[in-house]
Amino acid sequence: MKSIRQYSVGMLAAATLIILGGCAGMTHQEKGTATGAVIGGVVGNATGGGVLGTAAGAAVGGVIGHEVTK
């Protein structure tokens, strides 16, 4: 019987492959925007917590990532 942890590792690996495959056709600026949004979301969640903090951080990070990679 497989444990939940083994299923989680497999799901994480599959999700990583799907996400990386989706980034293959992105431009440099789109990758910068996405990276900024992810980093901003993590920082927003860590500082503000909850959905609102995460969404605000992702929005601000996406804008900053977009502007930096222009």
C-alpha positions as YAML, in Angstrom:
chain: A
units: angstrom
residues:
- id: 1
  name: MET
  ca: [0.00, 0.00, 0.00]
- id: 2
  name: LYS
  ca: [1.42, 3.36, -1.02]
- id: 3
  name: SER
  ca: [1.48, 6.15, 1.50]
- id: 4
  name: ILE
  ca: [0.12, 9.63, 0.86]
- id: 5
  name: ARG
  ca: [3.69, 10.97, 0.79]
- id: 6
  name: GLN
  ca: [4.56, 8.75, -2.21]
- id: 7
  name: TYR
  ca: [1.51, 10.00, -4.10]
- id: 8
  name: SER
  ca: [2.39, 13.60, -3.24]
- id: 9
  name: VAL
  ca: [5.92, 13.26, -4.62]
- id: 10
  name: GLY
  ca: [4.58, 11.79, -7.85]
- id: 11
  name: MET
  ca: [1.97, 14.52, -8.20]
- id: 12
  name: LEU
  ca: [4.58, 17.20, -7.56]
- id: 13
  name: ALA
  ca: [6.89, 15.73, -10.21]
- id: 14
  name: ALA
  ca: [4.05, 15.55, -12.75]
- id: 15
  name: ALA
  ca: [2.96, 19.11, -12.01]
- id: 16
  name: THR
  ca: [6.53, 20.36, -12.40]
- id: 17
  name: LEU
  ca: [6.89, 18.70, -15.81]
- id: 18
  name: ILE
  ca: [3.57, 20.13, -17.02]
- id: 19
  name: ILE
  ca: [4.43, 23.64, -15.82]
- id: 20
  name: LEU
  ca: [7.92, 23.59, -17.34]
- id: 21
  name: GLY
  ca: [6.52, 22.26, -20.61]
- id: 22
  name: GLY
  ca: [4.04, 25.12, -20.69]
- id: 23
  name: CYS
  ca: [6.85, 27.67, -20.36]
- id: 24
  name: ALA
  ca: [8.67, 26.45, -23.46]
- id: 25
  name: GLY
  ca: [6.91, 28.83, -25.86]
- id: 26
  name: MET
  ca: [7.01, 31.91, -23.63]
- id: 27
  name: THR
  ca: [8.96, 35.02, -24.49]
- id: 28
  name: HIS
  ca: [11.63, 36.39, -22.17]
- id: 29
  name: GLN
  ca: [9.26, 39.08, -20.93]
- id: 30
  name: GLU
  ca: [6.43, 36.61, -20.26]
- id: 31
  name: LYS
  ca: [8.82, 34.43, -18.23]
- id: 32
  name: GLY
  ca: [9.88, 37.50, -16.24]
- id: 33
  name: THR
  ca: [6.27, 38.40, -15.56]
- id: 34
  name: ALA
  ca: [5.41, 34.87, -14.44]
- id: 35
  name: THR
  ca: [8.50, 34.62, -12.27]
- id: 36
  name: GLY
  ca: [7.74, 37.96, -10.64]
- id: 37
  name: ALA
  ca: [4.16, 36.89, -9.96]
- id: 38
  name: VAL
  ca: [5.26, 33.64, -8.32]
- id: 39
  name: ILE
  ca: [7.90, 35.33, -6.16]
- id: 40
  name: GLY
  ca: [5.47, 38.13, -5.28]
- id: 41
  name: GLY
  ca: [2.80, 35.61, -4.34]
- id: 42
  name: VAL
  ca: [5.15, 33.78, -2.01]
- id: 43
  name: VAL
  ca: [6.32, 37.02, -0.39]
- id: 44
  name: GLY
  ca: [2.74, 38.28, -0.11]
- id: 45
  name: ASN
  ca: [1.66, 35.08, 1.57]
- id: 46
  name: ALA
  ca: [4.60, 35.16, 3.96]
- id: 47
  name: THR
  ca: [4.08, 38.78, 4.98]
- id: 48
  name: GLY
  ca: [0.32, 39.31, 4.72]
- id: 49
  name: GLY
  ca: [-0.95, 35.77, 4.83]
- id: 50
  name: GLY
  ca: [-4.23, 34.60, 3.41]
- id: 51
  name: VAL
  ca: [-5.65, 34.87, -0.05]
- id: 52
  name: LEU
  ca: [-5.64, 38.67, -0.21]
- id: 53
  name: GLY
  ca: [-1.96, 38.96, 0.73]
- id: 54
  name: THR
  ca: [-1.01, 36.28, -1.79]
- id: 55
  name: ALA
  ca: [-3.05, 37.86, -4.60]
- id: 56
  name: ALA
  ca: [-1.73, 41.35, -3.90]
- id: 57
  name: GLY
  ca: [1.86, 40.08, -3.80]
- id: 58
  name: ALA
  ca: [1.39, 38.18, -7.05]
- id: 59
  name: ALA
  ca: [-0.08, 41.23, -8.78]
- id: 60
  name: VAL
  ca: [2.70, 43.54, -7.63]
- id: 61
  name: GLY
  ca: [5.36, 40.94, -8.41]
- id: 62
  name: GLY
  ca: [3.95, 40.38, -11.90]
- id: 63
  name: VAL
  ca: [4.05, 44.09, -12.68]
- id: 64
  name: ILE
  ca: [7.61, 44.40, -11.36]
- id: 65
  name: GLY
  ca: [8.74, 41.31, -13.28]
- id: 66
  name: HIS
  ca: [7.13, 42.67, -16.46]
- id: 67
  name: GLU
  ca: [8.82, 46.05, -16.12]
- id: 68
  name: VAL
  ca: [12.24, 44.64, -15.22]
- id: 69
  name: THR
  ca: [12.35, 42.40, -18.31]
- id: 70
  name: LYS
  ca: [11.33, 45.08, -20.82]
...
